[in-house]
Amino acid sequence: MEEYTEFARMHPMLIMGLVVVIGLIAWSEFSRLTRKYKQVSTNQAVQLLNKDNVVVIDVREPNEIQKGIIQGAETIPISDLSKRLVALEKNKNDPILVYCRSGSRSAQACQTLTRNGFEDVSNLAGGIVAWESENLPTKRR
């Protein structure tokens, strides 16, 4: 035990780094466990898309969607999402699938939607990149 305390005394930066890493891991896991939206794979997204009343939202910026979007997706850039929530009110109880390029911005969009009372919100893990890597169809704009 004495060796550990001596090591900690000799290497305070390493110990602080360890504490920070452990804190970040704990925060990340807490966030994952308490989020109110689902993280779905491409296969789960396809199953979701087979439902009649699913709403698909692409939160990429206009210059990013030129290569293609998922069939039936409504494009709402993440920067405009808060302003367009009123238009989405009618879909509050419908399943909603949100995606972006890699899944990061769409996770933020999912948080915004669930905070505003949307109940069945899903984030496409890996975004359109994962979708295209599975050779799933996209529609050109």
C-alpha positions as CSV (number, residue, x, y, z in Angstrom):
1,M,0.0,0.0,0.0
2,E,2.9,2.3,0.8
3,E,4.1,1.9,-2.8
4,Y,0.8,3.2,-4.1
5,T,0.8,6.3,-2.0
6,E,4.5,7.0,-2.9
7,F,3.6,6.5,-6.6
8,A,0.7,9.0,-6.2
9,R,2.9,11.5,-4.5
10,M,5.6,11.2,-7.2
11,H,3.1,11.3,-10.2
12,P,0.2,13.7,-9.3
13,M,-0.5,14.4,-13.0
14,L,-1.0,10.8,-13.8
15,I,-3.4,10.4,-10.8
16,M,-5.4,13.5,-11.9
17,G,-5.6,12.1,-15.4
18,L,-6.8,8.8,-14.0
19,V,-9.5,10.5,-11.9
20,V,-10.6,12.6,-15.0
21,V,-10.8,9.5,-17.2
22,I,-12.8,7.6,-14.6
23,G,-15.1,10.6,-14.2
24,L,-15.7,10.9,-17.9
25,I,-16.5,7.2,-18.2
26,A,-18.9,7.5,-15.3
27,W,-20.6,10.5,-16.8
28,S,-20.8,8.8,-20.2
29,E,-22.4,5.7,-18.8
30,F,-24.8,7.8,-16.7
31,S,-25.9,9.7,-19.8
32,R,-26.3,6.5,-21.7
33,L,-28.5,5.0,-19.0
34,T,-30.7,8.0,-18.5
35,R,-31.3,9.1,-22.1
36,K,-34.9,9.0,-23.2
37,Y,-34.4,8.0,-26.8
38,K,-33.3,4.8,-28.4
39,Q,-30.1,4.1,-30.3
40,V,-30.9,1.9,-33.3
41,S,-28.8,0.0,-35.7
42,T,-29.4,0.1,-39.5
43,N,-31.4,-3.2,-39.3
44,Q,-33.6,-1.8,-36.5
45,A,-34.1,1.4,-38.5
46,V,-35.3,-0.6,-41.5
47,Q,-37.8,-2.3,-39.3
48,L,-38.9,1.0,-38.0
49,L,-39.2,2.4,-41.5
50,N,-41.6,-0.4,-42.4
51,K,-44.1,1.1,-40.0
52,D,-46.8,3.3,-41.6
53,N,-46.6,6.3,-39.4
54,V,-42.9,6.7,-38.9
55,V,-41.4,10.2,-39.2
56,V,-37.8,10.3,-40.6
57,I,-35.8,13.5,-39.9
58,D,-32.4,14.2,-41.5
59,V,-30.7,16.9,-39.4
60,R,-27.7,17.4,-41.8
61,E,-27.1,20.8,-43.3
62,P,-28.4,21.5,-46.9
63,N,-24.9,21.2,-48.4
64,E,-24.5,17.7,-46.9
65,I,-27.7,16.2,-48.3
66,Q,-26.8,16.4,-52.0
67,K,-25.4,12.9,-52.1
68,G,-28.7,11.5,-51.0
69,I,-31.2,11.0,-48.1
70,I,-33.2,8.1,-46.8
71,Q,-36.5,7.7,-48.7
72,G,-39.3,9.8,-47.1
73,A,-37.0,11.8,-44.8
74,E,-37.8,15.4,-44.0
75,T,-34.7,17.6,-43.9
76,I,-34.5,19.8,-40.9
77,P,-31.0,21.1,-40.2
78,I,-30.2,20.8,-36.5
79,S,-29.8,24.6,-36.4
80,D,-33.5,25.0,-37.4
81,L,-34.9,22.1,-35.3
82,S,-36.0,24.3,-32.3
83,K,-37.9,26.6,-34.6
84,R,-39.6,23.8,-36.4
85,L,-40.8,21.9,-33.3
86,V,-44.3,23.4,-33.7
87,A,-44.7,21.9,-37.1
88,L,-43.7,18.5,-35.7
89,E,-46.3,18.7,-32.8
90,K,-48.8,16.6,-34.8
91,N,-46.3,13.7,-34.7
92,K,-45.6,13.8,-31.0
93,N,-46.9,10.2,-30.5
94,D,-45.5,8.7,-33.7
95,P,-42.3,6.9,-34.0
96,I,-39.5,9.3,-35.1
97,L,-36.2,8.2,-36.6
98,V,-33.5,10.9,-36.6
99,Y,-30.2,10.7,-38.5
100,C,-27.2,12.9,-39.5
101,R,-23.9,12.0,-41.1
102,S,-22.4,10.0,-38.2
103,G,-25.0,10.0,-35.4
104,S,-23.6,12.7,-33.2
105,R,-25.8,15.7,-34.2
106,S,-28.8,13.4,-34.5
107,A,-28.3,12.4,-30.8
108,Q,-28.5,16.1,-29.9
109,A,-31.7,16.4,-32.0
110,C,-33.1,13.4,-30.2
111,Q,-32.4,15.1,-26.8
112,T,-34.2,18.2,-28.0
113,L,-37.2,16.2,-29.2
114,T,-37.5,14.1,-26.0
115,R,-37.1,17.3,-23.9
116,N,-40.1,18.7,-25.8
117,G,-42.4,15.8,-25.1
118,F,-41.8,13.5,-28.1
119,E,-42.2,10.0,-26.9
120,D,-40.9,7.4,-29.4
121,V,-37.6,8.9,-30.7
122,S,-34.8,6.8,-32.2
123,N,-31.3,7.8,-33.3
124,L,-29.7,6.0,-36.2
125,A,-26.3,4.8,-34.8
126,G,-23.6,5.7,-37.3
127,G,-26.0,7.9,-39.3
128,I,-26.1,8.0,-43.1
129,V,-22.5,6.7,-43.2
130,A,-23.6,3.4,-41.5
131,W,-26.7,3.3,-43.7
132,E,-24.7,3.6,-46.9
133,S,-22.0,1.1,-45.7
134,E,-24.8,-1.5,-45.5
135,N,-25.7,-0.7,-49.1
136,L,-29.2,0.5,-48.1
137,P,-31.0,2.7,-50.6
138,T,-30.9,6.5,-50.6
139,K,-32.8,9.0,-52.7
140,R,-31.1,11.8,-54.6
141,R,-32.3,15.3,-53.9
